[in-house]
């Protein structure tokens, strides 16, 4: 079954990391990605640009509205995702716990609607 690991971080936390700390953090992501690939469960994974680059779209009464930024104000922002193909929720949760951002933010685990 396909599960999505949705990575929610407070973007401002990364401003407080030194260059060395950020390099180490990104290295952890690179190692995690390689582990996913080697295990054969990786389907896709992408990092998103900061929330300041987002545009939200709504259609109300036939009119299209565009708003800069995310639709809802939240403490944590969606920063990326992994799609994995694993047998069950327990396996997906195990992988989610390995995502480096789990230490700072939240990894939302959701199954694909199949």
N, C-alpha and C positions, 0 to 999 in steps of 0.2 A: 504494500500500500504506500502511496505517496504522502509524505508529511512535509509541511513547510515549517521551517524554523525561522520565525520572524524576529529579527534582532532589533530591540528597542533600547536605545541609549540616551542619556542626557548629553547632547552634543557638547555642551560647555565644559564637561569634565575633561575632554581631550585638550582643551586650552591650558589646563594646569599641568599637563605632562611635559617633562623635559623632552628634548629631541631624542635622547637615548632611551627614555621610557617609551616614547611613541614608537621608536624603531623596534624595541623588544615586543611591544604589543602587536605591531603589524607582523612581526616574525612569528608570533604565536598563531595568528590567523593563517599565515602561509603554511605552517606545519599542520594545522587543523584541516585545511583544504587538501593537503597531500594525504592525510590520514583518511579522509572521506573517499578520495579517489582510489587509494590503494585497497580500501575495504570493498569497493564495488557498489556502495550505496548512493553515491553522488549522482544526482540528476541535473542540478543547476545550482548556481550560487552567484549572487551579484551584490556589490556594494553600491549604495545609493549616494548621490551628492547630498550636501547638507540641506536641511529643511528650508533654508532661505531661498533655494532654487525651485521650490515646489509651487505649483499652481493648482488650485482646486477648482473643479467644474461642477456646476449644478444647473439643472434645467427645471425651471418653475414656470408654470402657466405658459409653456411654449417659448420662454425666453432663456437663453443661455447666459449664465453668470460665471465670470472668472474671478477668482480671488487669489491674491498672492499668498503663498504659504499654505500650511495644512488647514483643513477644514476646522479641526478642533484644536484648542490650546491644550497641550499636554506637557507634563514634566519631561517625559521621554519621547524621543522621536524615532520613527522607523528608519534604520540606517542601512538595512540590507536583509538578505534572506538566503537560506539554503533550501533546496528541495531535495529530499532524500527518499529512497525507496527501501523501506524496512518492513519486517513482518507485522509489527504491532506497535501500539502506543508506548509500551515499555521500552522498546528499542529506540523509538524516536526521542523519548525523554532522556535516555542514556546519552544519546548524541547531543541533545540540547545542553546538557550539563557540561559538555566539553567545549562549547563555544566560548571563546575568550571573553566576550562581552557579558557573559552570565555573571562575572564577578562585579560588574559595575551597573548593569541594567537588567533587563528582563528578556528572556527568550520565550516568545509565545509559540506554542506548538499546535498546529492545526492540520487536520487531515484534508486531503483533496476531496472535493465533492465528486465522487465517481458514480 
